[in-house]
């Protein structure tokens, strides 16, 4: 079985589960490289940028080291021009999806909302924040 790509699973799930009656759906982009540049227009609408966290995969052997637990880190950056309240509404909708679909991803046993950090920058009237989501596979065979 191939190794699952955590960021692709999360962004696909967010895209398919977004409830536009709670908050208008933003544009979603997956960044595949740490220094990959991205460009978007906030005048068109809000934006969510998904990227692999640090560390991308953490493995903790258990017992005789034949089995172990794997943790996958995801970071989602939220951008809006509307308001600070809109930033928190976007965060709340992603958190709702993570909680409602905690055990619903095919390639992972559990997804967990970990943290949200609002970022205050030098630019006026642009609200940004970063969400952290963790995916888990516990008690899995580590040998290939």
C-alpha positions in Angstrom: 0.0 0.0 0.0 1.5 3.4 -0.9 2.2 6.0 1.7 -0.8 8.4 2.0 -0.3 12.1 1.3 -1.8 13.8 4.3 -2.2 17.3 2.9 -4.0 16.0 -0.2 -6.5 14.1 2.0 -7.2 17.0 4.3 -7.6 19.6 1.5 -9.9 17.3 -0.4 -12.0 16.7 2.7 -12.3 20.4 3.5 -13.3 21.1 0.0 -16.0 18.5 -0.1 -17.3 19.1 3.4 -17.4 22.9 3.5 -20.9 24.2 4.5 -21.3 27.5 2.6 -24.4 28.4 4.7 -22.0 28.7 7.8 -19.4 30.8 6.0 -18.8 31.5 2.3 -16.4 28.9 0.8 -12.9 30.3 0.2 -10.4 29.3 -2.5 -8.2 26.4 -1.5 -4.6 25.9 -2.6 -2.1 23.1 -1.7 1.5 24.2 -1.6 3.8 21.2 -2.2 7.2 22.8 -1.4 8.4 24.7 1.6 9.6 27.7 -0.4 7.1 27.4 -3.3 5.8 30.9 -4.1 2.1 31.4 -4.4 -0.1 34.2 -5.6 -3.7 34.9 -5.0 -6.1 37.9 -5.1 -7.9 38.6 -1.8 -10.1 41.1 -3.6 -11.8 38.1 -5.3 -12.4 36.3 -2.0 -10.8 34.6 1.0 -8.1 32.0 0.6 -6.8 28.9 2.5 -3.3 27.6 1.8 -2.5 24.1 2.9 1.0 22.8 3.4 2.8 20.0 5.2 3.8 20.9 8.7 7.1 20.4 10.5 7.8 17.5 11.0 5.8 16.1 8.1 5.8 12.6 9.6 6.7 11.5 13.1 7.1 7.8 13.8 7.1 6.3 17.3 7.9 2.6 17.6 6.0 0.6 20.3 6.9 -2.7 21.9 9.4 -4.7 19.9 9.5 -1.9 17.2 7.6 -4.0 14.7 4.5 -1.8 15.2 4.3 1.9 15.9 2.3 5.2 15.7 2.6 7.7 13.0 1.7 11.4 13.3 1.3 13.6 10.2 1.4 17.4 10.6 -0.7 19.8 8.5 -0.7 23.6 8.5 -3.4 25.7 6.9 -3.0 29.4 6.5 -6.1 31.5 6.3 -6.3 34.9 4.6 -9.1 37.4 4.4 -9.7 41.1 3.7 -13.2 41.2 5.2 -12.7 41.3 9.0 -11.2 39.7 12.0 -14.5 38.0 12.7 -14.4 36.5 9.2 -11.0 35.0 10.0 -12.4 33.3 13.1 -15.5 32.1 11.1 -13.2 30.5 8.6 -11.2 28.8 11.4 -14.4 27.7 13.1 -15.6 26.0 9.9 -12.3 24.1 9.4 -12.4 23.1 13.1 -16.1 21.9 12.6 -15.0 19.7 9.7 -12.1 18.2 11.6 -14.3 17.4 14.7 -17.3 16.1 12.6 -15.1 13.9 10.5 -12.6 12.8 13.1 -12.6 9.2 12.1 -13.9 9.5 8.5 -10.7 9.7 6.4 -9.8 6.5 4.5 -6.0 6.6 4.9 -5.9 7.8 8.5 -7.4 6.6 11.8 -8.0 10.1 13.2 -7.7 13.7 12.4 -7.4 16.2 15.2 -7.6 20.0 15.3 -4.6 21.1 17.3 -4.2 24.9 17.4 -5.0 28.2 15.7 -2.6 31.2 15.8 -3.8 34.6 14.6 -0.9 36.5 13.0 -0.7 40.2 13.4 1.4 41.8 10.7 2.4 45.1 9.3 -0.3 45.2 6.7 -3.6 46.9 7.6 -6.9 45.3 6.9 -5.5 41.8 6.0 -6.3 39.2 8.6 -4.3 36.0 8.6 -3.9 33.0 10.8 -2.5 29.5 10.8 -4.3 26.3 11.8 -2.6 23.1 12.9 -4.2 19.7 12.2 -2.7 16.4 13.1 -3.5 13.0 11.4 -2.8 9.8 13.2 -2.3 6.1 12.4 -1.7 4.1 15.6 -0.6 0.6 16.0 0.4 0.1 12.4 3.0 -2.3 11.0 6.3 -0.4 10.5 8.2 -3.1 8.5 7.9 -2.8 4.8 
